[in-house]
Amino acid sequence: MNQRETIHERISETRKDKNLSQKKLCRIAGITTTQLSSIENGITENVSSDVLIKLAIALDVSTDYLLCLTELNSPKNYESGQLGLSEGAVRAIVNRKADVNVLNTLMENQKFHEVLRLINAFFTDTIKAGIMARNELIDFATSSLGDYAKDNPDKKIEIQNDIRLMKTSKLGEHEAVNIPL
Protein backbone atom coordinates (compact mmCIF):
# COMPACT_ATOMS: atom_id res chain seq x y z
CA MET A 1 0.00 0.00 0.00
CA ASN A 2 1.24 3.46 -0.84
CA GLN A 3 1.72 5.04 2.61
CA ARG A 4 1.27 8.53 1.19
CA GLU A 5 -2.03 7.76 -0.46
CA THR A 6 -4.98 9.56 1.09
CA ILE A 7 -8.69 8.93 1.18
CA HIS A 8 -9.07 11.79 -1.32
CA GLU A 9 -6.69 10.17 -3.80
CA ARG A 10 -8.17 6.72 -3.23
CA ILE A 11 -11.71 7.94 -4.03
CA SER A 12 -10.54 9.83 -7.12
CA GLU A 13 -8.42 6.93 -8.43
CA THR A 14 -11.17 4.37 -7.81
CA ARG A 15 -13.73 6.56 -9.61
CA LYS A 16 -11.39 6.90 -12.59
CA ASP A 17 -10.56 3.16 -12.56
CA LYS A 18 -14.29 2.46 -12.80
CA ASN A 19 -14.60 4.94 -15.70
CA LEU A 20 -17.06 7.12 -13.82
CA SER A 21 -17.32 10.87 -14.18
CA GLN A 22 -17.77 12.89 -11.02
CA LYS A 23 -21.31 13.69 -12.11
CA LYS A 24 -22.23 10.02 -12.65
CA LEU A 25 -20.69 8.90 -9.35
CA CYS A 26 -22.59 11.64 -7.53
CA ARG A 27 -25.84 10.54 -9.15
CA ILE A 28 -25.19 6.90 -8.11
CA ALA A 29 -24.05 7.80 -4.58
CA GLY A 30 -26.68 10.44 -3.96
CA ILE A 31 -24.24 13.22 -3.11
CA THR A 32 -23.60 16.58 -4.75
CA THR A 33 -20.81 17.25 -7.24
CA THR A 34 -19.59 20.00 -4.91
CA GLN A 35 -19.20 17.45 -2.10
CA LEU A 36 -17.29 15.00 -4.31
CA SER A 37 -15.08 17.68 -5.83
CA SER A 38 -14.20 18.98 -2.37
CA ILE A 39 -13.38 15.44 -1.20
CA GLU A 40 -11.25 14.52 -4.22
CA ASN A 41 -9.35 17.82 -4.08
CA GLY A 42 -8.62 17.41 -0.37
CA ILE A 43 -10.64 20.48 0.61
CA THR A 44 -12.92 18.35 2.79
CA GLU A 45 -10.50 16.95 5.34
CA ASN A 46 -12.89 14.65 7.18
CA VAL A 47 -15.37 12.72 5.07
CA SER A 48 -18.51 11.91 7.03
CA SER A 49 -19.30 8.26 7.56
CA ASP A 50 -22.59 8.46 5.66
CA VAL A 51 -20.87 9.96 2.59
CA LEU A 52 -18.03 7.44 2.87
CA ILE A 53 -20.53 4.56 2.95
CA LYS A 54 -22.47 5.97 -0.01
CA LEU A 55 -19.25 6.27 -2.04
CA ALA A 56 -18.08 2.79 -1.08
CA ILE A 57 -21.42 1.31 -2.17
CA ALA A 58 -21.48 3.32 -5.41
CA LEU A 59 -17.87 2.33 -6.21
CA ASP A 60 -18.43 -1.28 -5.10
CA VAL A 61 -15.48 -1.24 -2.71
CA SER A 62 -15.08 -1.50 1.04
CA THR A 63 -14.92 1.55 3.27
CA ASP A 64 -11.58 0.19 4.54
CA TYR A 65 -10.27 0.39 0.99
CA LEU A 66 -11.37 4.04 0.61
CA LEU A 67 -9.82 4.81 3.99
CA CYS A 68 -6.52 3.26 2.73
CA LEU A 69 -6.60 0.62 5.46
CA THR A 70 -6.38 -2.23 2.96
CA GLU A 71 -5.38 -2.89 -0.63
CA LEU A 72 -8.29 -5.32 -1.01
CA ASN A 73 -10.84 -3.28 -2.90
CA SER A 74 -13.79 -5.66 -2.90
CA PRO A 75 -16.55 -4.96 -0.40
CA LYS A 76 -15.84 -6.81 2.84
CA ASN A 77 -19.33 -7.20 4.19
CA TYR A 78 -21.48 -9.67 2.34
CA GLU A 79 -24.58 -11.42 3.52
CA SER A 80 -24.03 -15.17 3.54
CA GLY A 81 -26.87 -15.46 1.02
CA GLN A 82 -24.97 -13.23 -1.41
CA LEU A 83 -22.03 -15.59 -1.22
CA GLY A 84 -24.21 -18.66 -1.56
CA LEU A 85 -22.83 -20.06 1.68
CA SER A 86 -24.93 -21.71 4.34
CA GLU A 87 -24.94 -20.32 7.85
CA GLY A 88 -22.99 -23.40 8.97
CA ALA A 89 -20.30 -22.80 6.34
CA VAL A 90 -19.92 -19.15 7.36
CA ARG A 91 -19.76 -20.17 11.03
CA ALA A 92 -17.02 -22.72 10.23
CA ILE A 93 -14.97 -20.07 8.44
CA VAL A 94 -15.46 -17.39 11.11
CA ASN A 95 -14.72 -19.83 13.95
CA ARG A 96 -11.59 -21.03 12.09
CA LYS A 97 -12.88 -24.60 11.86
CA ALA A 98 -12.17 -24.40 8.12
CA ASP A 99 -8.59 -23.71 7.02
CA VAL A 100 -8.94 -20.37 5.26
CA ASN A 101 -5.55 -20.71 3.56
CA VAL A 102 -6.61 -24.00 1.99
CA LEU A 103 -9.96 -22.51 0.95
CA ASN A 104 -8.24 -19.51 -0.65
CA THR A 105 -5.75 -21.70 -2.52
CA LEU A 106 -8.50 -23.99 -3.70
CA MET A 107 -10.90 -21.26 -4.78
CA GLU A 108 -8.21 -19.27 -6.61
CA ASN A 109 -7.00 -22.34 -8.53
CA GLN A 110 -7.85 -22.42 -12.23
CA LYS A 111 -9.20 -25.97 -11.91
CA PHE A 112 -11.53 -25.13 -9.03
CA HIS A 113 -14.63 -25.30 -11.26
CA GLU A 114 -13.66 -28.85 -12.28
CA VAL A 115 -13.21 -29.88 -8.64
CA LEU A 116 -16.67 -28.46 -7.85
CA ARG A 117 -18.17 -30.39 -10.77
CA LEU A 118 -16.67 -33.64 -9.50
CA ILE A 119 -17.77 -32.98 -5.93
CA ASN A 120 -21.27 -32.19 -7.14
CA ALA A 121 -21.33 -35.39 -9.19
CA PHE A 122 -20.29 -37.33 -6.09
CA PHE A 123 -22.96 -35.81 -3.85
CA THR A 124 -25.74 -36.05 -6.44
CA ASP A 125 -24.84 -39.65 -7.25
CA THR A 126 -24.26 -38.69 -10.90
CA ILE A 127 -21.14 -40.86 -11.01
CA LYS A 128 -23.00 -43.74 -9.39
CA ALA A 129 -25.87 -43.36 -11.88
CA GLY A 130 -23.40 -43.37 -14.78
CA ILE A 131 -21.72 -46.51 -13.51
CA MET A 132 -25.05 -48.24 -12.98
CA ALA A 133 -26.05 -47.30 -16.56
CA ARG A 134 -22.72 -48.75 -17.74
CA ASN A 135 -23.53 -51.97 -15.86
CA GLU A 136 -26.90 -52.10 -17.61
CA LEU A 137 -25.14 -51.77 -20.97
CA ILE A 138 -22.83 -54.64 -19.99
CA ASP A 139 -25.88 -56.75 -19.06
CA PHE A 140 -27.49 -55.93 -22.40
CA ALA A 141 -24.29 -56.75 -24.31
CA THR A 142 -23.70 -60.03 -22.46
CA SER A 143 -27.27 -61.19 -23.02
CA SER A 144 -26.91 -60.36 -26.72
CA LEU A 145 -23.62 -62.26 -26.81
CA GLY A 146 -25.34 -65.20 -25.11
CA ASP A 147 -27.92 -65.27 -27.89
CA TYR A 148 -25.14 -64.99 -30.45
CA ALA A 149 -23.30 -67.95 -28.85
CA LYS A 150 -26.43 -70.14 -29.20
CA ASP A 151 -26.52 -69.36 -32.91
CA ASN A 152 -22.76 -69.86 -33.32
CA PRO A 153 -21.70 -72.91 -31.28
CA ASP A 154 -18.23 -72.91 -32.87
CA LYS A 155 -17.49 -69.57 -31.10
CA LYS A 156 -19.16 -70.49 -27.79
CA ILE A 157 -15.95 -70.75 -25.71
CA GLU A 158 -14.57 -67.46 -27.04
CA ILE A 159 -17.91 -65.72 -26.42
CA GLN A 160 -18.22 -67.16 -22.89
CA ASN A 161 -14.75 -65.81 -22.10
CA ASP A 162 -15.78 -62.39 -23.40
CA ILE A 163 -18.98 -62.50 -21.32
CA ARG A 164 -16.99 -63.40 -18.17
CA LEU A 165 -14.51 -60.59 -18.82
CA MET A 166 -17.29 -58.07 -19.34
CA LYS A 167 -19.15 -59.16 -16.20
CA THR A 168 -16.00 -58.84 -14.08
CA SER A 169 -15.70 -55.19 -15.12
CA LYS A 170 -19.08 -54.35 -13.57
CA LEU A 171 -19.12 -52.45 -10.31
CA GLY A 172 -21.55 -52.89 -7.47
CA GLU A 173 -23.77 -50.01 -6.36
CA HIS A 174 -21.70 -49.43 -3.21
CA GLU A 175 -18.39 -49.69 -5.08
CA ALA A 176 -19.45 -46.83 -7.36
CA VAL A 177 -19.54 -44.46 -4.40
CA ASN A 178 -15.91 -45.19 -3.50
CA ILE A 179 -14.33 -44.64 -6.91
CA PRO A 180 -11.33 -42.29 -6.70
CA LEU A 181 -11.98 -39.16 -8.68
Protein Blocks (a to p, Z undefined) as FASTA:
>chain_A
ZZkbcfklmmmmmmmmnopafklmmmmnopafklmmmmmnomambacfklmmmmmmmnop
afklmnopafblbdfbdcfklnopafklmmmmmnopacfklmmmmmmpmklmmmmmmmmm
mmnommmmmmmmmmmmmmmmmmmmmmmmmmmmmlmmmmmmmmmmmmmmpccfklmmmpcZ
Z
